[in-house]
């Protein structure tokens, strides 16, 4: 590992939490989805959009928290990688 050779710590984002398919999922819900129970027409679309916004905001919050938690980590730049 590059980081072990350079004595640096690693930080990665979980790809399952930030993948577009996960937070865009509500946009692809069928009209018989349980979240739409009792909703019709515009109310159904509003529920779909609200669920999408919530999922997208959760992904953004995760990324923001990860960046704050790892802000003191040193990035492995190309210059640093080739110097040792």
N, CA, C and O atoms as CSV, one atom per row, in Angstrom:
chain,resi,resn,atom,element,x,y,z
A,1,UNK,N,N,0.829,-1.189,0.000
A,1,UNK,CA,C,0.000,0.000,0.000
A,1,UNK,C,C,0.868,1.244,0.000
A,1,UNK,O,O,1.893,1.307,0.679
A,2,UNK,N,N,0.450,2.208,-0.754
A,2,UNK,CA,C,1.178,3.471,-0.822
A,2,UNK,C,C,1.236,4.162,0.538
A,2,UNK,O,O,2.287,4.663,0.937
A,3,UNK,N,N,0.111,4.189,1.247
A,3,UNK,CA,C,0.074,4.911,2.517
A,3,UNK,C,C,0.975,4.265,3.563
A,3,UNK,O,O,1.569,4.970,4.378
A,4,UNK,N,N,1.089,2.939,3.557
A,4,UNK,CA,C,1.955,2.252,4.511
A,4,UNK,C,C,3.418,2.583,4.228
A,4,UNK,O,O,4.200,2.799,5.155
A,5,UNK,N,N,3.779,2.622,2.971
A,5,UNK,CA,C,5.155,2.960,2.599
A,5,UNK,C,C,5.489,4.394,2.986
A,5,UNK,O,O,6.620,4.681,3.380
A,6,UNK,N,N,4.520,5.295,2.878
A,6,UNK,CA,C,4.750,6.705,3.157
A,6,UNK,C,C,4.409,7.080,4.594
A,6,UNK,O,O,4.542,8.243,4.974
A,7,UNK,N,N,3.970,6.108,5.400
A,7,UNK,CA,C,3.596,6.343,6.792
A,7,UNK,C,C,2.469,7.377,6.895
A,7,UNK,O,O,2.548,8.312,7.691
A,8,UNK,N,N,1.428,7.201,6.091
A,8,UNK,CA,C,0.270,8.089,6.110
A,8,UNK,C,C,-0.984,7.279,6.421
A,8,UNK,O,O,-1.019,6.068,6.203
A,9,UNK,N,N,-2.004,7.946,6.927
A,9,UNK,CA,C,-3.283,7.292,7.194
A,9,UNK,C,C,-4.180,7.376,5.970
A,9,UNK,O,O,-4.085,8.313,5.178
A,10,UNK,N,N,-5.054,6.383,5.825
A,10,UNK,CA,C,-6.000,6.336,4.704
A,10,UNK,C,C,-7.371,6.816,5.157
A,10,UNK,O,O,-7.728,6.704,6.329
A,11,UNK,N,N,-8.127,7.347,4.215
A,11,UNK,CA,C,-9.537,7.686,4.456
A,11,UNK,C,C,-10.281,7.469,3.145
A,11,UNK,O,O,-9.883,7.982,2.099
A,12,UNK,N,N,-11.355,6.712,3.214
A,12,UNK,CA,C,-12.151,6.433,2.024
A,12,UNK,C,C,-13.621,6.688,2.329
A,12,UNK,O,O,-14.066,6.539,3.467
A,13,UNK,N,N,-14.355,7.068,1.316
A,13,UNK,CA,C,-15.804,7.171,1.426
A,13,UNK,C,C,-16.400,5.825,1.057
A,13,UNK,O,O,-15.912,5.149,0.151
A,14,UNK,N,N,-17.450,5.440,1.756
A,14,UNK,CA,C,-18.121,4.175,1.463
A,14,UNK,C,C,-18.889,4.316,0.150
A,14,UNK,O,O,-19.837,5.099,0.085
A,15,UNK,N,N,-18.512,3.585,-0.894
A,15,UNK,CA,C,-19.178,3.732,-2.185
A,15,UNK,C,C,-20.658,3.357,-2.143
A,15,UNK,O,O,-21.445,3.848,-2.953
A,16,UNK,N,N,-21.043,2.487,-1.201
A,16,UNK,CA,C,-22.453,2.107,-1.100
A,16,UNK,C,C,-23.317,3.249,-0.581
A,16,UNK,O,O,-24.505,3.321,-0.894
A,17,UNK,N,N,-22.733,4.134,0.204
A,17,UNK,CA,C,-23.500,5.243,0.762
A,17,UNK,C,C,-23.580,6.442,-0.163
A,17,UNK,O,O,-24.460,7.287,-0.003
A,18,UNK,N,N,-22.682,6.528,-1.119
A,18,UNK,CA,C,-22.686,7.708,-1.990
A,18,UNK,C,C,-23.074,7.398,-3.434
A,18,UNK,O,O,-23.077,8.294,-4.277
A,19,UNK,N,N,-23.402,6.136,-3.729
A,19,UNK,CA,C,-23.718,5.796,-5.121
A,19,UNK,C,C,-25.028,6.470,-5.553
A,19,UNK,O,O,-25.975,6.568,-4.774
A,20,UNK,N,N,-25.060,6.919,-6.772
A,20,UNK,CA,C,-26.212,7.646,-7.290
A,20,UNK,C,C,-27.469,6.784,-7.314
A,20,UNK,O,O,-28.570,7.287,-7.092
A,21,UNK,N,N,-27.315,5.509,-7.578
A,21,UNK,CA,C,-28.481,4.628,-7.639
A,21,UNK,C,C,-29.213,4.578,-6.304
A,21,UNK,O,O,-30.433,4.419,-6.264
A,22,UNK,N,N,-28.468,4.713,-5.218
A,22,UNK,CA,C,-29.099,4.667,-3.900
A,22,UNK,C,C,-29.941,5.908,-3.639
A,22,UNK,O,O,-31.094,5.793,-3.225
A,23,UNK,N,N,-29.378,7.105,-3.875
A,23,UNK,CA,C,-30.163,8.299,-3.560
A,23,UNK,C,C,-31.114,8.707,-4.673
A,23,UNK,O,O,-32.013,9.515,-4.442
A,24,UNK,N,N,-30.940,8.173,-5.865
A,24,UNK,CA,C,-31.884,8.458,-6.949
A,24,UNK,C,C,-33.014,7.434,-6.976
A,24,UNK,O,O,-33.946,7.565,-7.769
A,25,UNK,N,N,-32.942,6.434,-6.133
A,25,UNK,CA,C,-33.935,5.366,-6.089
A,25,UNK,C,C,-35.379,5.835,-6.015
A,25,UNK,O,O,-36.216,5.321,-6.758
A,26,UNK,N,N,-35.712,6.803,-5.139
A,26,UNK,CA,C,-37.105,7.254,-5.058
A,26,UNK,C,C,-37.669,7.788,-6.378
A,26,UNK,O,O,-38.882,7.758,-6.588
A,27,UNK,N,N,-36.808,8.271,-7.258
A,27,UNK,CA,C,-37.292,8.766,-8.551
A,27,UNK,C,C,-37.778,7.619,-9.432
A,27,UNK,O,O,-38.544,7.837,-10.372
A,28,UNK,N,N,-37.338,6.405,-9.133
A,28,UNK,CA,C,-37.673,5.240,-9.949
A,28,UNK,C,C,-38.769,4.375,-9.342
A,28,UNK,O,O,-39.108,3.326,-9.889
A,29,UNK,N,N,-39.331,4.813,-8.203
A,29,UNK,CA,C,-40.378,4.029,-7.562
A,29,UNK,C,C,-41.598,3.893,-8.465
A,29,UNK,O,O,-41.990,4.839,-9.148
A,30,UNK,N,N,-42.187,2.704,-8.458
A,30,UNK,CA,C,-43.443,2.474,-9.181
A,30,UNK,C,C,-44.588,3.108,-8.388
A,30,UNK,O,O,-44.437,3.414,-7.205
A,31,UNK,N,N,-45.707,3.299,-9.032
A,31,UNK,CA,C,-46.847,3.946,-8.382
A,31,UNK,C,C,-47.470,3.114,-7.268
A,31,UNK,O,O,-48.265,3.637,-6.486
A,32,UNK,N,N,-47.126,1.820,-7.177
A,32,UNK,CA,C,-47.663,0.976,-6.107
A,32,UNK,C,C,-46.698,0.846,-4.921
A,32,UNK,O,O,-46.880,-0.023,-4.068
A,33,UNK,N,N,-45.687,1.697,-4.865
A,33,UNK,CA,C,-44.714,1.676,-3.768
A,33,UNK,C,C,-45.421,2.008,-2.447
A,33,UNK,O,O,-46.318,2.851,-2.428
A,34,UNK,N,N,-45.027,1.352,-1.338
A,34,UNK,CA,C,-45.692,1.593,-0.045
A,34,UNK,C,C,-45.668,3.052,0.426
A,34,UNK,O,O,-46.557,3.464,1.171
A,35,UNK,N,N,-44.689,3.825,0.016
A,35,UNK,CA,C,-44.615,5.228,0.428
A,35,UNK,C,C,-45.764,6.053,-0.157
A,35,UNK,O,O,-46.081,7.125,0.359
A,36,UNK,N,N,-46.382,5.566,-1.221
A,36,UNK,CA,C,-47.451,6.308,-1.890
A,36,UNK,C,C,-48.842,5.913,-1.404
A,36,UNK,O,O,-49.842,6.320,-1.996
A,37,UNK,N,N,-48.913,5.134,-0.345
A,37,UNK,CA,C,-50.204,4.639,0.120
A,37,UNK,C,C,-51.158,5.807,0.398
A,37,UNK,O,O,-50.876,6.659,1.241
A,38,UNK,N,N,-52.267,5.838,-0.303
A,38,UNK,CA,C,-53.269,6.880,-0.141
A,38,UNK,C,C,-53.004,8.153,-0.928
A,38,UNK,O,O,-53.848,9.049,-0.935
A,39,UNK,N,N,-51.862,8.261,-1.588
A,39,UNK,CA,C,-51.531,9.475,-2.347
A,39,UNK,C,C,-51.828,9.262,-3.827
A,39,UNK,O,O,-51.608,8.178,-4.367
A,40,UNK,N,N,-52.324,10.294,-4.465
A,40,UNK,CA,C,-52.624,10.222,-5.894
A,40,UNK,C,C,-52.129,11.489,-6.590
A,40,UNK,O,O,-52.039,12.557,-5.984
A,41,UNK,N,N,-51.817,11.346,-7.855
A,41,UNK,CA,C,-51.453,12.494,-8.684
A,41,UNK,C,C,-50.280,13.301,-8.153
A,41,UNK,O,O,-49.184,12.781,-7.946
A,42,UNK,N,N,-50.541,14.605,-7.937
A,42,UNK,CA,C,-49.467,15.505,-7.508
A,42,UNK,C,C,-48.920,15.128,-6.133
A,42,UNK,O,O,-47.727,15.285,-5.874
A,43,UNK,N,N,-49.780,14.636,-5.259
A,43,UNK,CA,C,-49.322,14.233,-3.926
A,43,UNK,C,C,-48.309,13.102,-4.033
A,43,UNK,O,O,-47.339,13.068,-3.276
A,44,UNK,N,N,-48.518,12.192,-4.949
A,44,UNK,CA,C,-47.589,11.081,-5.170
A,44,UNK,C,C,-46.246,11.610,-5.668
A,44,UNK,O,O,-45.192,11.163,-5.216
A,45,UNK,N,N,-46.286,12.555,-6.594
A,45,UNK,CA,C,-45.040,13.129,-7.117
A,45,UNK,C,C,-44.303,13.930,-6.041
A,45,UNK,O,O,-43.074,13.899,-5.978
A,46,UNK,N,N,-45.038,14.636,-5.208
A,46,UNK,CA,C,-44.412,15.377,-4.118
A,46,UNK,C,C,-43.744,14.425,-3.126
A,46,UNK,O,O,-42.654,14.711,-2.629
A,47,UNK,N,N,-44.387,13.304,-2.839
A,47,UNK,CA,C,-43.804,12.296,-1.958
A,47,UNK,C,C,-42.531,11.734,-2.578
A,47,UNK,O,O,-41.535,11.537,-1.883
A,48,UNK,N,N,-42.558,11.480,-3.863
A,48,UNK,CA,C,-41.390,10.953,-4.579
A,48,UNK,C,C,-40.240,11.959,-4.517
A,48,UNK,O,O,-39.104,11.584,-4.228
A,49,UNK,N,N,-40.530,13.239,-4.789
A,49,UNK,CA,C,-39.484,14.275,-4.772
A,49,UNK,C,C,-38.932,14.494,-3.372
A,49,UNK,O,O,-37.728,14.686,-3.198
A,50,UNK,N,N,-39.820,14.465,-2.364
A,50,UNK,CA,C,-39.367,14.652,-0.981
A,50,UNK,C,C,-38.465,13.498,-0.546
A,50,UNK,O,O,-37.461,13.718,0.131
A,51,UNK,N,N,-38.812,12.280,-0.928
A,51,UNK,CA,C,-37.985,11.121,-0.588
A,51,UNK,C,C,-36.633,11.196,-1.284
A,51,UNK,O,O,-35.611,10.832,-0.702
A,52,UNK,N,N,-36.623,11.666,-2.522
A,52,UNK,CA,C,-35.373,11.832,-3.260
A,52,UNK,C,C,-34.488,12.887,-2.586
A,52,UNK,O,O,-33.290,12.672,-2.402
A,53,UNK,N,N,-35.088,14.032,-2.217
A,53,UNK,CA,C,-34.320,15.087,-1.548
A,53,UNK,C,C,-33.734,14.589,-0.228
A,53,UNK,O,O,-32.585,14.885,0.099
A,54,UNK,N,N,-34.526,13.836,0.524
A,54,UNK,CA,C,-34.054,13.304,1.800
A,54,UNK,C,C,-32.878,12.344,1.593
A,54,UNK,O,O,-31.882,12.428,2.312
A,55,UNK,N,N,-32.979,11.449,0.636
A,55,UNK,CA,C,-31.892,10.502,0.355
A,55,UNK,C,C,-30.646,11.224,-0.144
A,55,UNK,O,O,-29.527,10.876,0.233
A,56,UNK,N,N,-30.843,12.222,-0.985
A,56,UNK,CA,C,-29.707,13.000,-1.511
A,56,UNK,C,C,-29.032,13.784,-0.384
A,56,UNK,O,O,-27.804,13.861,-0.329
A,57,UNK,N,N,-29.826,14.361,0.507
A,57,UNK,CA,C,-29.267,15.114,1.625
A,57,UNK,C,C,-28.525,14.210,2.599
A,57,UNK,O,O,-27.514,14.616,3.171
A,58,UNK,N,N,-29.017,12.986,2.795
A,58,UNK,CA,C,-28.303,12.036,3.652
A,58,UNK,C,C,-26.931,11.707,3.072
A,58,UNK,O,O,-25.952,11.615,3.812
A,59,UNK,N,N,-26.854,11.531,1.763
A,59,UNK,CA,C,-25.564,11.246,1.116
A,59,UNK,C,C,-24.629,12.449,1.261
A,59,UNK,O,O,-23.442,12.280,1.543
A,60,UNK,N,N,-25.151,13.649,1.073
A,60,UNK,CA,C,-24.335,14.860,1.201
A,60,UNK,C,C,-23.853,15.042,2.638
A,60,UNK,O,O,-22.713,15.448,2.866
A,61,UNK,N,N,-24.708,14.747,3.592
A,61,UNK,CA,C,-24.332,14.855,4.995
A,61,UNK,C,C,-23.220,13.860,5.331
A,61,UNK,O,O,-22.279,14.197,6.050
A,62,UNK,N,N,-23.327,12.650,4.816
A,62,UNK,CA,C,-22.288,11.649,5.041
A,62,UNK,C,C,-20.946,12.126,4.480
A,62,UNK,O,O,-19.920,12.022,5.152
A,63,UNK,N,N,-20.954,12.641,3.266
A,63,UNK,CA,C,-19.718,13.119,2.642
A,63,UNK,C,C,-19.133,14.277,3.451
A,63,UNK,O,O,-17.928,14.319,3.700
A,64,UNK,N,N,-19.981,15.209,3.858
A,64,UNK,CA,C,-19.513,16.349,4.650
A,64,UNK,C,C,-18.907,15.912,5.976
A,64,UNK,O,O,-17.845,16.398,6.363
A,65,UNK,N,N,-19.578,14.996,6.675
A,65,UNK,CA,C,-19.046,14.508,7.949
A,65,UNK,C,C,-17.730,13.772,7.749
A,65,UNK,O,O,-16.817,13.906,8.564
A,66,UNK,N,N,-17.622,13.003,6.685
A,66,UNK,CA,C,-16.379,12.276,6.413
A,66,UNK,C,C,-15.240,13.245,6.132
A,66,UNK,O,O,-14.121,13.032,6.598
A,67,UNK,N,N,-15.508,14.308,5.376
A,67,UNK,CA,C,-14.465,15.291,5.094
A,67,UNK,C,C,-14.023,16.011,6.366
A,67,UNK,O,O,-12.833,16.263,6.554
A,68,UNK,N,N,-14.969,16.340,7.234
A,68,UNK,CA,C,-14.617,17.008,8.483
A,68,UNK,C,C,-13.810,16.060,9.375
A,68,UNK,O,O,-12.819,16.465,9.982
A,69,UNK,N,N,-14.234,14.814,9.451
A,69,UNK,CA,C,-13.536,13.843,10.293
A,69,UNK,C,C,-12.119,13.569,9.814
A,69,UNK,O,O,-11.248,13.236,10.619
A,70,UNK,N,N,-11.878,13.702,8.526
A,70,UNK,CA,C,-10.570,13.371,7.962
A,70,UNK,C,C,-9.829,14.593,7.418
A,70,UNK,O,O,-8.942,14.456,6.575
A,71,UNK,N,N,-10.183,15.769,7.888
A,71,UNK,CA,C,-9.571,16.972,7.327
A,71,UNK,C,C,-8.091,17.107,7.657
A,71,UNK,O,O,-7.370,17.836,6.976
A,72,UNK,N,N,-7.630,16.414,8.692
A,72,UNK,CA,C,-6.209,16.510,9.045
A,72,UNK,C,C,-5.364,15.448,8.350
A,72,UNK,O,O,-4.148,15.401,8.538
A,73,UNK,N,N,-5.996,14.603,7.554
A,73,UNK,CA,C,-5.248,13.588,6.822
A,73,UNK,C,C,-4.469,14.262,5.697
A,73,UNK,O,O,-4.933,15.238,5.108
A,74,UNK,N,N,-3.313,13.748,5.413
A,74,UNK,CA,C,-2.501,14.303,4.341
A,74,UNK,C,C,-2.825,13.572,3.042
A,74,UNK,O,O,-2.892,12.344,3.016
A,75,UNK,N,N,-3.021,14.316,1.984
A,75,UNK,CA,C,-3.295,13.707,0.686
A,75,UNK,C,C,-2.008,13.151,0.102
A,75,UNK,O,O,-0.935,13.727,0.283
A,76,UNK,N,N,-2.117,12.040,-0.594
A,76,UNK,CA,C,-0.951,11.441,-1.246
A,76,UNK,C,C,-0.896,12.004,-2.657
A,76,UNK,O,O,-1.611,11.547,-3.550
A,77,UNK,N,N,-0.054,12.986,-2.845
A,77,UNK,CA,C,0.067,13.616,-4.153
A,77,UNK,C,C,1.049,12.835,-5.006
A,77,UNK,O,O,1.801,12.004,-4.496
A,78,UNK,N,N,1.043,13.094,-6.276
A,78,UNK,CA,C,1.971,12.398,-7.177
A,78,UNK,C,C,3.426,12.700,-6.828
A,78,UNK,O,O,4.280,11.818,-6.906
A,79,UNK,N,N,3.707,13.935,-6.445
A,79,UNK,CA,C,5.079,14.300,-6.098
A,79,UNK,C,C,5.556,13.525,-4.867
A,79,UNK,O,O,6.691,13.049,-4.824
A,80,UNK,N,N,4.681,13.404,-3.873
A,80,UNK,CA,C,5.028,12.702,-2.653
A,80,UNK,C,C,5.186,11.210,-2.924
A,80,UNK,O,O,6.064,10.559,-2.358
A,81,UNK,N,N,4.347,10.683,-3.775
A,81,UNK,CA,C,4.375,9.255,-4.085
A,81,UNK,C,C,5.688,8.869,-4.777
A,81,UNK,O,O,6.217,7.786,-4.523
A,82,UNK,N,N,6.213,9.719,-5.631
A,82,UNK,CA,C,7.413,9.390,-6.405
A,82,UNK,C,C,8.695,9.817,-5.707
A,82,UNK,O,O,9.783,9.448,-6.148
A,83,UNK,N,N,8.594,10.576,-4.644
A,83,UNK,CA,C,9.815,11.061,-3.986
A,83,UNK,C,C,10.442,10.029,-3.072
A,83,UNK,O,O,11.633,10.114,-2.774
A,84,UNK,N,N,9.657,9.042,-2.615
A,84,UNK,CA,C,10.215,8.058,-1.665
A,84,UNK,C,C,10.480,6.731,-2.300
A,84,UNK,O,O,10.946,5.809,-1.632
